């Protein structure tokens, strides 16, 4: 896949914005739940600056490299929290964990609704060939900055939101999953989360599992946007 500068820049900006909102949602819900750790660190903010200062490699270096070499953006970030608060209030901690993916799904919903509105009024039409950054094209023909940005925001945030909900450490889904377990089982799993080896193993497992879902997810998004159009 040939990657031009404009497409790479769109992927990077979309990743930076989406990840900033993801972490800000974690920080905001933790703050409202009684843990001001991230608030005092400046993470309750839609400015990317405090988040970049905490994770410059994961939020800038790796996303830039992948955006301009792979045709999609990848990276990581984190918001600090008090583990003693999470231990004392596991349900609040679970809400904090769920807030990040919820932020991604809100962005995806906004992008989806904008795309559907554009299709309904005739601004956008189904693309001749669909890919991760071309879910629609302008009616006059071909992709544009707007159609590319909206496509990337939709695909990126659906993928990131669902990936983070996988129930393995250190992903958000692991904390959400624990609230459905009896307290003694949940306590044992919380101990696993603090184990760096288990977190590394969890990430390896997640990266092995999730690619199996990306093609079906992409096909589902295309069918939702263009129910009467078939793409091979």
Residue frames as a rotation matrix with the C-alpha (Angstrom) as fourth column:
UNK 1
0.575 0.818 0.000 0.00
0.818 -0.575 0.000 0.00
0.000 0.000 -1.000 0.00
UNK 2
-0.385 -0.696 0.606 1.42
0.656 -0.668 -0.351 3.37
0.649 0.263 0.714 -1.04
UNK 3
0.310 0.429 -0.849 1.24
0.924 -0.346 0.163 5.85
-0.224 -0.835 -0.503 1.82
UNK 4
0.036 -0.287 0.957 1.19
0.508 -0.820 -0.265 9.55
0.861 0.496 0.116 0.99
UNK 5
-0.869 -0.494 0.027 2.06
0.252 -0.489 -0.835 12.29
0.426 -0.719 0.549 3.44
UNK 6
-0.455 0.764 0.457 -1.54
-0.736 -0.612 0.291 13.53
0.502 -0.204 0.841 3.82
UNK 7
0.460 0.652 -0.602 -2.88
-0.223 0.742 0.633 10.06
0.859 -0.157 0.487 4.68
UNK 8
-0.179 -0.624 -0.760 -0.10
0.679 0.480 -0.555 9.43
0.711 -0.616 0.338 7.18
UNK 9
-0.915 -0.159 0.372 -0.75
-0.092 -0.813 -0.574 12.77
0.394 -0.559 0.729 8.83
UNK 10
-0.022 0.985 0.172 -4.47
-0.741 -0.131 0.658 12.08
0.671 -0.113 0.733 9.10
UNK 11
0.412 0.129 -0.902 -3.79
0.280 0.924 0.260 8.72
0.867 -0.359 0.345 10.76
UNK 12
-0.574 -0.722 -0.387 -1.39
0.614 -0.067 -0.786 10.31
0.542 -0.688 0.482 13.23
UNK 13
-0.798 0.312 0.516 -3.71
-0.459 -0.869 -0.186 13.20
0.391 -0.385 0.836 14.15
UNK 14
0.249 0.942 -0.225 -6.69
-0.554 0.329 0.765 10.85
0.794 -0.066 0.604 14.48
UNK 15
0.170 -0.264 -0.950 -4.69
0.573 0.810 -0.123 8.54
0.802 -0.523 0.289 16.76
UNK 16
-0.833 -0.553 -0.005 -3.43
0.346 -0.513 -0.786 11.43
0.432 -0.656 0.618 18.90
UNK 17
-0.508 0.727 0.462 -6.92
-0.720 -0.653 0.236 12.91
0.473 -0.213 0.855 19.30
UNK 18
0.403 0.738 -0.541 -8.60
-0.341 0.670 0.660 9.56
0.849 -0.081 0.522 19.96
UNK 19
-0.023 -0.502 -0.864 -6.00
0.671 0.633 -0.386 8.40
0.741 -0.589 0.323 22.47
UNK 20
-0.900 -0.253 0.355 -6.04
-0.030 -0.777 -0.629 11.75
0.435 -0.576 0.692 24.27
UNK 21
-0.096 0.946 0.310 -9.81
-0.829 -0.249 0.502 11.48
0.552 -0.209 0.808 24.70
UNK 22
0.386 0.175 -0.905 -9.47
0.110 0.966 0.234 7.84
0.916 -0.190 0.354 25.78
UNK 23
-0.439 -0.662 -0.607 -7.03
0.703 0.167 -0.691 8.73
0.559 -0.731 0.392 28.56
UNK 24
-0.833 0.201 0.515 -8.90
-0.367 -0.898 -0.242 11.90
0.414 -0.391 0.822 29.53
UNK 25
0.234 0.963 -0.136 -12.03
-0.560 0.247 0.790 9.80
0.795 -0.109 0.597 30.03
UNK 26
0.143 -0.293 -0.945 -10.11
0.621 0.770 -0.145 7.43
0.771 -0.566 0.293 32.32
UNK 27
-0.799 -0.596 -0.082 -8.77
0.453 -0.506 -0.734 10.37
0.396 -0.624 0.674 34.29
UNK 28
-0.562 0.652 0.510 -12.12
-0.577 -0.750 0.324 12.18
0.593 -0.112 0.797 34.51
UNK 29
0.450 0.790 -0.416 -14.08
-0.252 0.559 0.790 9.15
0.857 -0.251 0.451 35.77
UNK 30
-0.074 -0.553 -0.830 -11.35
0.779 0.487 -0.395 8.30
0.623 -0.675 0.395 38.30
UNK 31
-0.907 -0.264 0.328 -11.39
0.066 -0.859 -0.508 11.91
0.416 -0.439 0.797 39.55
UNK 32
-0.191 0.926 0.327 -15.18
-0.753 -0.352 0.556 11.88
0.630 -0.140 0.764 39.93
UNK 33
0.547 0.387 -0.743 -14.92
0.042 0.873 0.486 8.48
0.836 -0.297 0.461 41.63
UNK 34
0.993 -0.079 0.083 -12.56
-0.097 -0.181 0.979 9.78
-0.062 -0.980 -0.188 44.31
UNK 35
0.328 -0.935 0.132 -9.08
0.770 0.346 0.536 9.30
-0.547 -0.074 0.834 42.85
UNK 36
0.916 0.076 -0.394 -7.50
-0.083 -0.925 -0.372 12.66
-0.392 0.373 -0.841 41.90
UNK 37
0.141 -0.963 0.230 -4.14
0.366 0.266 0.892 11.16
-0.920 -0.042 0.390 40.84
UNK 38
-0.260 -0.215 0.941 -4.58
0.962 0.032 0.273 11.76
-0.089 0.976 0.199 37.11
UNK 39
0.773 0.577 0.266 -6.33
0.585 -0.809 0.054 15.07
0.246 0.113 -0.963 37.74
UNK 40
0.748 -0.556 -0.362 -3.30
-0.063 -0.604 0.795 16.38
-0.660 -0.572 -0.487 39.59
UNK 41
-0.233 -0.856 0.461 -1.12
0.481 0.310 0.820 15.07
-0.845 0.413 0.340 36.76
UNK 42
-0.450 0.110 -0.886 -3.07
-0.547 -0.818 0.176 17.18
-0.706 0.564 0.428 34.25
UNK 43
-0.982 -0.020 0.189 -4.62
0.118 0.711 0.693 14.19
-0.148 0.703 -0.696 32.45
UNK 44
-0.011 1.000 0.012 -8.21
0.774 0.016 -0.633 15.42
-0.633 0.002 -0.774 32.83
UNK 45
-0.028 -0.135 -0.990 -7.68
-0.385 -0.913 0.135 17.40
-0.922 0.385 -0.027 29.65
UNK 46
0.794 0.310 0.523 -8.31
0.369 0.437 -0.820 17.17
-0.482 0.844 0.233 25.92
UNK 47
0.601 -0.726 -0.335 -4.97
-0.799 -0.550 -0.241 18.85
-0.009 0.413 -0.911 25.33
UNK 48
0.849 -0.291 -0.441 -2.53
0.129 0.923 -0.362 16.19
0.512 0.250 0.821 24.16
UNK 49
0.189 -0.890 0.415 0.39
-0.525 -0.449 -0.723 17.92
0.830 -0.082 -0.552 25.91
UNK 50
0.054 -0.219 0.974 0.10
-0.985 0.147 0.088 16.35
-0.163 -0.964 -0.208 29.41
UNK 51
0.846 0.293 0.445 -0.54
-0.230 0.954 -0.191 12.95
-0.481 0.059 0.875 27.87
UNK 52
0.767 -0.635 -0.086 2.46
0.029 0.168 -0.985 13.28
0.641 0.754 0.147 25.54
UNK 53
0.087 -0.755 0.649 4.65
-0.847 -0.399 -0.352 14.34
0.525 -0.519 -0.674 28.46
UNK 54
0.310 0.100 0.945 3.70
-0.761 0.622 0.184 11.10
-0.569 -0.777 0.269 30.23
UNK 55
0.294 -0.144 0.945 4.12
0.339 0.940 0.038 8.80
-0.894 0.310 0.325 27.20
UNK 56
0.180 -0.232 -0.956 6.14
-0.696 -0.717 0.043 10.54
-0.695 0.657 -0.291 24.44
UNK 57
-0.854 -0.521 -0.003 7.24
-0.382 0.622 0.684 7.28
-0.354 0.585 -0.730 22.78
UNK 58
-0.649 0.642 0.408 3.77
0.605 0.761 -0.235 5.72
-0.461 0.095 -0.882 22.73
UNK 59
0.347 0.880 -0.326 1.91
0.513 -0.469 -0.719 8.87
-0.785 0.083 -0.613 21.74
UNK 60
0.588 -0.175 -0.790 4.31
-0.556 -0.797 -0.238 10.48
-0.588 0.579 -0.566 19.27
UNK 61
-0.372 -0.895 -0.244 7.27
-0.790 0.168 0.590 8.40
-0.487 0.412 -0.770 18.11
UNK 62
-0.770 0.072 0.634 5.60
0.200 0.971 0.132 5.03
-0.605 0.229 -0.762 17.44
UNK 63
0.318 0.942 0.105 2.37
0.448 -0.051 -0.892 6.50
-0.835 0.331 -0.439 16.00
UNK 64
0.416 -0.229 -0.880 4.37
-0.676 -0.725 -0.131 8.72
-0.608 0.650 -0.457 13.63
UNK 65
-0.660 -0.751 -0.017 6.47
-0.596 0.511 0.619 5.77
-0.457 0.419 -0.785 12.46
UNK 66
-0.607 0.470 0.641 3.50
0.464 0.864 -0.194 3.47
-0.645 0.180 -0.742 11.90
UNK 67
0.413 0.816 -0.405 1.33
0.127 -0.492 -0.861 6.18
-0.902 0.304 -0.307 10.31
UNK 68
0.452 -0.293 -0.843 3.93
-0.784 -0.581 -0.219 6.93
-0.425 0.760 -0.492 7.64
UNK 69
-0.627 -0.740 -0.241 5.24
-0.770 0.545 0.332 3.41
-0.114 0.394 -0.912 7.08
UNK 70
-0.905 0.268 0.330 2.36
0.200 0.953 -0.226 0.99
-0.375 -0.138 -0.917 7.71
UNK 71
-0.709 0.682 0.180 -0.70
-0.007 -0.262 0.965 2.92
0.706 0.683 0.190 6.56
UNK 72
0.553 0.821 -0.140 -2.31
0.236 0.007 0.972 2.88
0.799 -0.571 -0.190 10.02
UNK 73
-0.076 -0.560 0.825 -1.39
-0.647 -0.602 -0.468 4.24
0.759 -0.569 -0.317 13.44
UNK 74
0.546 0.147 -0.825 -0.37
0.456 0.774 0.440 2.26
0.703 -0.616 0.356 16.50
UNK 75
-0.431 -0.707 0.561 0.86
-0.227 -0.516 -0.826 3.34
0.873 -0.483 0.061 19.93
UNK 76
0.056 0.438 -0.897 -0.04
0.825 0.486 0.289 3.49
0.562 -0.757 -0.334 23.59
UNK 77
-0.367 -0.135 0.920 -0.69
-0.362 -0.891 -0.275 5.82
0.857 -0.434 0.278 26.51
UNK 78
-0.217 0.312 -0.925 -1.73
0.798 0.603 0.017 5.63
0.563 -0.734 -0.380 30.15
UNK 79
0.215 0.309 0.927 -3.35
-0.380 -0.847 0.371 7.66
0.900 -0.432 -0.065 32.88
UNK 80
-0.810 -0.569 -0.144 -2.02
-0.086 0.358 -0.930 7.29
0.580 -0.741 -0.339 36.45
UNK 81
0.385 0.902 0.197 -4.30
-0.394 -0.033 0.919 6.05
0.835 -0.431 0.342 39.22
UNK 82
-0.280 -0.409 0.869 -4.03
-0.956 0.032 -0.293 5.08
0.092 -0.912 -0.399 42.86
UNK 83
-0.478 0.090 -0.874 -3.92
-0.214 0.953 0.215 1.24
0.852 0.290 -0.437 43.13
UNK 84
-0.957 0.156 -0.245 -5.08
0.280 0.275 -0.920 1.42
-0.076 -0.949 -0.307 46.75
UNK 85
-0.468 0.829 -0.306 -8.16
-0.696 -0.559 -0.450 3.36
-0.544 0.002 0.839 45.63
UNK 86
-0.199 0.367 -0.909 -8.81
-0.833 0.425 0.354 0.75
0.517 0.827 0.221 42.93
UNK 87
-0.787 -0.141 -0.601 -8.46
0.133 0.912 -0.388 -2.03
0.603 -0.386 -0.698 45.50
UNK 88
-0.882 0.441 -0.168 -10.87
0.099 -0.175 -0.980 -0.34
-0.462 -0.880 0.111 47.87
UNK 89
0.051 0.918 -0.393 -13.43
-0.439 -0.333 -0.834 0.59
-0.897 0.215 0.387 45.21
UNK 90
-0.667 -0.429 0.609 -13.28
0.257 0.636 0.728 -2.11
-0.700 0.642 -0.314 42.50
UNK 91
0.192 0.808 0.557 -16.52
0.900 0.081 -0.428 -1.03
-0.390 0.584 -0.712 40.84
UNK 92
0.786 -0.002 -0.619 -15.35
-0.101 -0.987 -0.126 2.55
-0.610 0.162 -0.776 40.55
UNK 93
-0.282 -0.956 -0.087 -12.08
-0.399 0.034 0.916 1.26
-0.873 0.293 -0.391 39.13
UNK 94
-0.420 0.210 0.883 -14.04
0.693 0.702 0.163 -0.81
-0.586 0.680 -0.441 36.61
UNK 95
0.715 0.699 -0.006 -15.99
0.567 -0.585 -0.580 2.28
-0.409 0.411 -0.815 35.55
UNK 96
0.371 -0.691 -0.621 -12.70
-0.470 -0.716 0.516 4.13
-0.801 0.101 -0.590 35.16
UNK 97
-0.600 -0.643 0.477 -11.41
0.025 0.581 0.814 1.32
-0.800 0.500 -0.332 32.93
UNK 98
-0.081 0.668 0.740 -14.59
0.893 0.378 -0.243 1.23
-0.442 0.641 -0.627 30.83
UNK 99
0.573 0.370 -0.731 -14.55
0.171 -0.926 -0.336 5.01
-0.801 0.068 -0.594 30.34
UNK 100
-0.386 -0.815 -0.431 -11.59
-0.346 -0.305 0.887 4.91
-0.855 0.492 -0.164 27.95
UNK 101
-0.859 0.123 0.497 -13.18
0.470 0.572 0.672 2.58
-0.202 0.811 -0.549 25.36
UNK 102
0.187 0.974 -0.126 -16.47
0.842 -0.225 -0.490 4.46
-0.506 -0.014 -0.863 25.85
UNK 103
0.179 -0.221 -0.959 -14.68
-0.206 -0.961 0.183 7.58
-0.962 0.165 -0.217 24.67
UNK 104
-0.859 -0.512 -0.021 -13.50
-0.165 0.237 0.957 5.73
-0.485 0.826 -0.288 21.55
UNK 105
-0.531 0.723 0.442 -17.02
0.831 0.548 0.102 4.53
-0.168 0.421 -0.891 20.82
UNK 106
0.358 0.633 -0.687 -18.38
0.439 -0.763 -0.474 8.08
-0.824 -0.132 -0.551 21.17
UNK 107
-0.307 -0.547 -0.779 -15.91
-0.516 -0.592 0.619 9.29
-0.800 0.592 -0.100 18.53
UNK 108
-0.954 -0.049 0.295 -16.79
0.183 0.685 0.706 6.32
-0.236 0.727 -0.644 16.31
UNK 109
-0.108 0.992 0.070 -20.52
0.876 0.128 -0.465 7.06
-0.470 0.011 -0.883 16.69
UNK 110
0.298 0.177 -0.938 -20.03
-0.052 -0.978 -0.201 10.73
-0.953 0.109 -0.282 15.79
UNK 111
-0.657 -0.609 -0.443 -18.00
-0.504 -0.082 0.860 9.76
-0.560 0.789 -0.254 12.70
UNK 112
-0.808 0.404 0.429 -20.55
0.539 0.800 0.262 7.12
-0.238 0.443 -0.864 11.68
UNK 113
0.182 0.946 -0.270 -23.51
0.701 -0.317 -0.639 9.50
-0.689 -0.073 -0.721 12.03
UNK 114
0.065 -0.237 -0.969 -21.68
-0.411 -0.891 0.190 12.16
-0.909 0.386 -0.155 10.00
UNK 115
-0.907 -0.419 -0.043 -20.90
-0.236 0.423 0.875 9.65
-0.348 0.803 -0.483 7.25
UNK 116
-0.510 0.793 0.333 -24.51
0.808 0.575 -0.130 8.41
-0.295 0.203 -0.934 7.16
UNK 117
0.331 0.616 -0.715 -25.79
0.298 -0.787 -0.540 11.99
-0.895 -0.035 -0.445 7.00
UNK 118
-0.332 -0.559 -0.760 -23.39
-0.575 -0.519 0.633 12.76
-0.748 0.647 -0.149 4.16
UNK 119
-0.961 0.036 0.275 -24.61
0.209 0.747 0.632 9.68
-0.182 0.664 -0.725 2.29
UNK 120
-0.188 0.982 -0.009 -28.26
0.814 0.150 -0.560 10.57
-0.549 -0.113 -0.828 2.92
UNK 121
0.492 0.393 -0.777 -27.98
0.042 -0.902 -0.429 14.10
-0.870 0.178 -0.461 1.52
UNK 122
0.914 -0.069 0.401 -25.76
0.405 0.231 -0.885 13.09
-0.031 0.971 0.239 -1.39
UNK 123
0.652 -0.756 -0.065 -22.46
-0.738 -0.652 0.177 14.63
-0.176 -0.067 -0.982 -0.29
UNK 124
-0.471 -0.810 0.348 -20.87
-0.728 0.580 0.365 11.18
-0.498 -0.082 -0.863 -0.10
UNK 125
0.587 0.570 -0.575 -21.33
-0.775 0.601 -0.195 8.02
0.234 0.560 0.794 -2.14
UNK 126
0.818 -0.318 0.479 -20.05
0.035 0.859 0.510 4.44
-0.574 -0.400 0.714 -1.73
UNK 127
0.042 -0.888 -0.459 -16.42
-0.735 -0.338 0.587 4.16
-0.676 0.313 -0.667 -2.85
UNK 128
0.490 0.021 -0.872 -15.37
-0.764 0.491 -0.418 2.22
0.419 0.871 0.257 -5.92
UNK 129
0.089 -0.522 -0.849 -12.85
0.311 0.824 -0.474 0.36
0.946 -0.221 0.235 -3.75
UNK 130
0.831 0.294 0.472 -13.12
-0.336 -0.410 0.848 0.41
0.443 -0.863 -0.242 0.04
UNK 131
-0.080 -0.819 -0.568 -10.23
0.481 0.467 -0.742 0.28
0.873 -0.333 0.357 2.49
UNK 132
-0.130 0.022 -0.991 -9.49
0.991 0.020 -0.130 1.38
0.017 -1.000 -0.025 6.06
UNK 133
-0.609 -0.169 -0.775 -9.30
0.343 -0.937 -0.065 5.04
-0.715 -0.306 0.629 5.09
UNK 134
-0.844 0.391 -0.366 -11.88
-0.527 -0.480 0.702 5.07
0.099 0.785 0.611 2.31
UNK 135
-0.691 0.695 0.201 -15.32
0.433 0.620 -0.654 4.09
-0.579 -0.365 -0.729 3.56
UNK 136
0.595 0.802 0.052 -16.98
0.545 -0.355 -0.760 6.72
-0.591 0.481 -0.648 1.35
UNK 137
-0.634 -0.718 0.287 -15.95
0.747 -0.471 0.469 9.12
-0.202 0.512 0.835 -1.38
UNK 138
-0.509 0.455 -0.731 -17.27
-0.190 -0.887 -0.420 12.53
-0.839 -0.075 0.538 -2.39
UNK 139
0.424 0.822 0.382 -20.08
0.226 0.312 -0.923 12.55
-0.877 0.477 -0.054 -4.91
UNK 140
0.720 -0.193 -0.666 -17.88
-0.642 -0.550 -0.535 14.27
-0.263 0.813 -0.519 -7.49
UNK 141
0.842 -0.344 -0.416 -15.53
0.031 0.800 -0.599 11.28
0.538 0.491 0.685 -7.35
UNK 142
-0.058 -0.968 -0.243 -12.65
0.282 0.217 -0.934 10.03
0.958 -0.123 0.261 -5.24
UNK 143
0.279 0.073 -0.957 -11.69
0.955 0.084 0.285 10.48
0.101 -0.994 -0.046 -1.59
UNK 144
0.369 -0.179 0.912 -11.12
-0.008 -0.982 -0.189 13.84
0.929 0.062 -0.364 0.06
UNK 145
-0.721 -0.634 0.278 -9.55
-0.232 -0.157 -0.960 15.06
0.653 -0.757 -0.034 3.28
UNK 146
-0.262 0.708 0.656 -12.97
-0.965 -0.204 -0.165 15.00
0.017 -0.677 0.736 4.98
UNK 147
0.705 0.579 -0.410 -13.94
-0.592 0.798 0.109 11.51
0.390 0.166 0.906 3.82
UNK 148
0.027 -0.784 -0.621 -10.52
0.098 0.620 -0.779 10.15
0.995 -0.040 0.093 4.73
UNK 149
-0.756 -0.325 0.568 -10.55
-0.461 -0.352 -0.815 11.75
0.465 -0.878 0.117 8.18
UNK 150
0.089 0.879 0.468 -14.07
-0.996 0.091 0.018 10.50
-0.027 -0.468 0.883 8.97
UNK 151
0.670 0.111 -0.734 -13.24
-0.321 0.935 -0.152 6.99
0.669 0.338 0.662 7.71
UNK 152
-0.333 -0.893 -0.303 -10.06
0.053 0.303 -0.951 6.83
0.941 -0.333 -0.053 9.77
UNK 153
-0.624 0.143 0.769 -11.81
-0.749 -0.390 -0.535 8.11
0.223 -0.910 0.350 12.91
UNK 154
0.477 0.877 0.066 -14.54
-0.871 0.460 0.173 5.49
0.121 -0.140 0.983 12.56
UNK 155
0.616 -0.264 -0.742 -12.30
-0.043 0.930 -0.366 2.51
0.786 0.258 0.562 11.86
UNK 156
-0.442 -0.892 0.098 -9.58
-0.106 -0.057 -0.993 3.49
0.891 -0.449 -0.069 14.32
UNK 157
-0.536 0.224 0.814 -11.94
-0.826 -0.342 -0.449 4.05
0.178 -0.913 0.368 17.24
UNK 158
0.685 0.718 -0.123 -13.98
-0.690 0.694 0.207 0.91
0.234 -0.057 0.971 16.68
UNK 159
0.420 -0.606 -0.676 -10.79
0.142 0.779 -0.610 -1.15
0.896 0.161 0.414 16.55
UNK 160
-0.612 -0.720 0.328 -9.11
-0.184 -0.274 -0.944 0.59
0.770 -0.638 0.035 19.50
UNK 161
-0.132 0.647 0.751 -12.25
-0.973 -0.231 0.027 0.50
0.191 -0.727 0.660 21.65
UNK 162
0.834 0.498 -0.238 -12.86
-0.470 0.867 0.169 -3.20
0.290 -0.029 0.957 21.09
UNK 163
0.141 -0.865 -0.481 -9.19
0.130 0.498 -0.858 -4.13
0.982 0.058 0.182 21.41
UNK 164
-0.650 -0.438 0.621 -9.03
-0.469 -0.412 -0.781 -2.44
0.598 -0.799 0.062 24.80
UNK 165
0.192 0.803 0.564 -12.07
-0.980 0.128 0.152 -4.40
0.049 -0.582 0.812 25.97
UNK 166
0.221 -0.198 -0.955 -10.34
-0.163 0.958 -0.237 -7.76
0.962 0.208 0.180 25.55
UNK 167
0.874 0.276 0.401 -10.36
-0.410 -0.025 0.912 -9.30
0.261 -0.961 0.091 29.07
UNK 168
0.513 -0.789 -0.337 -6.59
0.779 0.593 -0.204 -9.74
0.361 -0.158 0.919 29.44
UNK 169
0.671 -0.354 -0.652 -4.10
0.262 -0.709 0.655 -7.69
-0.694 -0.610 -0.382 31.48
UNK 170
-0.738 -0.004 -0.674 -3.16
0.530 -0.621 -0.577 -4.87
-0.417 -0.784 0.460 31.13
UNK 171
-0.777 0.456 0.435 -6.09
0.216 -0.457 0.863 -3.92
0.592 0.764 0.256 28.86
UNK 172
-0.680 0.547 0.489 -9.17
-0.715 -0.643 -0.274 -2.10
0.164 -0.535 0.828 30.17
UNK 173
0.174 0.829 -0.531 -11.39
-0.615 0.513 0.599 -5.12
0.769 0.223 0.599 29.60
UNK 174
-0.405 -0.395 -0.825 -9.54
0.350 0.766 -0.539 -7.02
0.845 -0.506 -0.172 32.30
UNK 175
-0.999 0.052 0.006 -10.69
-0.029 -0.456 -0.889 -4.56
-0.043 -0.888 0.457 34.98
UNK 176
-0.331 0.938 -0.104 -14.23
-0.927 -0.302 0.221 -4.46
0.176 0.169 0.970 33.58
UNK 177
-0.041 0.264 -0.964 -14.40
-0.265 0.927 0.266 -8.28
0.963 0.266 0.032 33.50
UNK 178
-0.811 -0.425 -0.402 -13.48
0.221 0.414 -0.883 -8.53
0.541 -0.805 -0.242 37.19
UNK 179
-0.723 0.562 0.401 -16.63
-0.689 -0.549 -0.473 -6.80
-0.046 -0.619 0.784 38.45
UNK 180
0.251 0.850 -0.463 -18.67
-0.828 0.437 0.352 -9.81
0.502 0.295 0.813 37.30
UNK 181
-0.139 -0.405 -0.904 -16.66
0.108 0.901 -0.421 -12.21
0.984 -0.156 -0.081 39.46
UNK 182
0.824 0.320 -0.468 -16.96
0.461 0.102 0.881 -13.06
0.330 -0.942 -0.063 43.17
UNK 183
0.870 -0.434 0.232 -14.73
-0.487 -0.830 0.272 -10.89
0.074 -0.349 -0.934 45.35
UNK 184
0.449 -0.753 0.481 -12.17
-0.200 0.440 0.875 -13.60
-0.871 -0.490 0.047 46.13
UNK 185
0.341 -0.311 0.887 -11.66
0.861 0.481 -0.163 -14.39
-0.376 0.820 0.432 42.43
UNK 186
0.854 0.025 0.520 -11.50
0.296 -0.845 -0.446 -10.71
0.428 0.535 -0.729 41.53
UNK 187
0.795 -0.590 0.137 -8.82
-0.481 -0.476 0.737 -10.14
-0.369 -0.652 -0.662 44.19
UNK 188
0.255 -0.713 0.654 -6.67
0.365 0.697 0.618 -12.89
-0.896 0.081 0.437 42.70
UNK 189
0.426 -0.047 0.903 -6.99
0.902 -0.054 -0.428 -11.38
0.069 0.997 0.019 39.24
UNK 190
0.977 -0.105 0.187 -6.06
-0.116 -0.992 0.053 -7.94
0.180 -0.073 -0.981 40.56
UNK 191
0.487 -0.848 0.209 -2.82
-0.201 0.123 0.972 -9.45
-0.850 -0.515 -0.111 41.80
UNK 192
0.190 -0.390 0.901 -2.11
0.834 0.549 0.062 -10.72
-0.518 0.739 0.430 38.28
UNK 193
0.838 0.231 0.494 -2.56
0.494 -0.705 -0.509 -7.24
0.231 0.671 -0.705 36.84
UNK 194
0.835 -0.549 0.029 0.38
-0.493 -0.724 0.483 -5.91
-0.244 -0.418 -0.875 38.86
UNK 195
0.250 -0.739 0.625 2.64
0.243 0.673 0.699 -8.66
-0.937 -0.023 0.348 37.51
UNK 196
0.064 -0.279 -0.958 4.63
-0.739 -0.658 0.142 -7.24
-0.670 0.699 -0.248 34.57
UNK 197
-0.906 -0.410 0.100 5.20
-0.261 0.729 0.633 -10.69
-0.332 0.547 -0.768 33.06
UNK 198
-0.363 0.859 0.360 1.48
0.688 0.508 -0.518 -11.40
-0.628 0.060 -0.776 33.04
UNK 199
0.402 0.485 -0.777 0.82
-0.106 -0.818 -0.565 -8.02
-0.909 0.310 -0.278 31.43
UNK 200
-0.417 -0.635 -0.650 3.37
-0.773 -0.128 0.621 -8.75
-0.478 0.762 -0.438 28.71
UNK 201
-0.913 0.131 0.387 1.81
0.237 0.941 0.241 -12.17
-0.333 0.311 -0.890 28.13
UNK 202
0.011 0.994 -0.110 -1.64
0.511 -0.100 -0.854 -10.59
-0.859 -0.047 -0.509 28.00
UNK 203
0.208 0.005 -0.978 -0.54
-0.594 -0.794 -0.130 -8.17
-0.777 0.608 -0.162 25.30
UNK 204
-0.816 -0.539 -0.206 0.99
-0.506 0.497 0.705 -10.98
-0.278 0.680 -0.678 23.25
UNK 205
-0.645 0.657 0.390 -2.26
0.583 0.753 -0.305 -12.96
-0.494 0.030 -0.869 23.51
UNK 206
0.249 0.786 -0.565 -4.33
0.168 -0.610 -0.775 -9.91
-0.954 0.098 -0.284 22.58
UNK 207
-0.101 -0.368 -0.924 -2.20
-0.805 -0.516 0.293 -9.19
-0.584 0.774 -0.244 19.50
UNK 208
-0.969 -0.222 0.105 -2.58
-0.137 0.843 0.521 -12.82
-0.204 0.491 -0.847 18.42
UNK 209
-0.445 0.878 0.176 -6.35
0.691 0.462 -0.557 -12.86
-0.570 -0.126 -0.812 18.90
UNK 210
0.023 0.610 -0.792 -7.53
0.035 -0.792 -0.609 -9.47
-0.999 -0.014 -0.039 17.70
UNK 211
-0.690 -0.301 -0.658 -6.37
-0.582 -0.310 0.752 -9.62
-0.430 0.902 0.039 14.04
UNK 212
-0.882 0.407 0.238 -8.88
0.466 0.826 0.316 -12.44
-0.068 0.390 -0.918 13.50
UNK 213
-0.006 0.947 -0.320 -11.66
0.805 -0.186 -0.564 -9.92
-0.594 -0.261 -0.761 14.18
UNK 214
-0.481 -0.232 -0.845 -10.47
-0.032 -0.959 0.282 -6.98
-0.876 0.163 0.454 12.08
UNK 215
-0.992 0.115 -0.058 -11.71
-0.054 0.040 0.998 -8.17
0.117 0.993 -0.033 8.68
UNK 216
-0.348 0.925 -0.151 -15.20
0.879 0.378 0.290 -9.12
0.326 -0.032 -0.945 10.00
UNK 217
-0.040 0.302 -0.952 -15.40
0.666 -0.703 -0.251 -5.79
-0.745 -0.644 -0.173 11.84
UNK 218
-0.763 -0.299 -0.573 -14.44
-0.183 -0.751 0.635 -3.86
-0.620 0.589 0.518 8.73
UNK 219
-0.867 0.493 0.074 -16.99
0.291 0.380 0.878 -5.78
0.405 0.783 -0.473 6.65
UNK 220
-0.137 0.839 -0.527 -19.64
0.986 0.065 -0.153 -5.04
-0.095 -0.540 -0.836 9.28
UNK 221
-0.289 -0.028 -0.957 -18.88
0.241 -0.970 -0.044 -1.29
-0.926 -0.243 0.287 9.14
UNK 222
-0.967 -0.085 -0.239 -19.16
-0.206 -0.281 0.937 -1.33
-0.147 0.956 0.254 5.34
UNK 223
-0.606 0.795 -0.042 -22.52
0.642 0.519 0.564 -3.12
0.470 0.315 -0.824 5.49
UNK 224
-0.042 0.580 -0.813 -23.81
0.868 -0.382 -0.318 -0.66
-0.495 -0.719 -0.488 8.08
UNK 225
-0.459 -0.198 -0.866 -22.76
-0.100 -0.957 0.271 2.29
-0.883 0.211 0.419 5.92
UNK 226
-0.483 0.210 -0.850 -23.78
-0.875 -0.151 0.459 0.78
-0.032 0.966 0.257 2.56
UNK 227
-0.222 0.419 0.881 -26.41
-0.406 0.781 -0.474 -1.93
-0.887 -0.463 -0.004 3.19
UNK 228
0.776 0.619 0.120 -27.19
-0.145 0.360 -0.921 -2.31
-0.614 0.698 0.369 -0.52
UNK 229
0.543 -0.671 -0.504 -23.61
-0.785 -0.194 -0.588 -2.46
0.297 0.715 -0.633 -1.77
UNK 230
0.946 -0.264 0.189 -21.42
0.175 0.904 0.390 -5.56
-0.273 -0.336 0.901 -1.94
UNK 231
0.423 -0.891 -0.166 -17.61
-0.898 -0.388 -0.207 -5.44
0.120 0.237 -0.964 -1.68
UNK 232
0.797 -0.208 -0.567 -15.41
0.081 0.967 -0.241 -8.47
0.598 0.146 0.788 -2.33
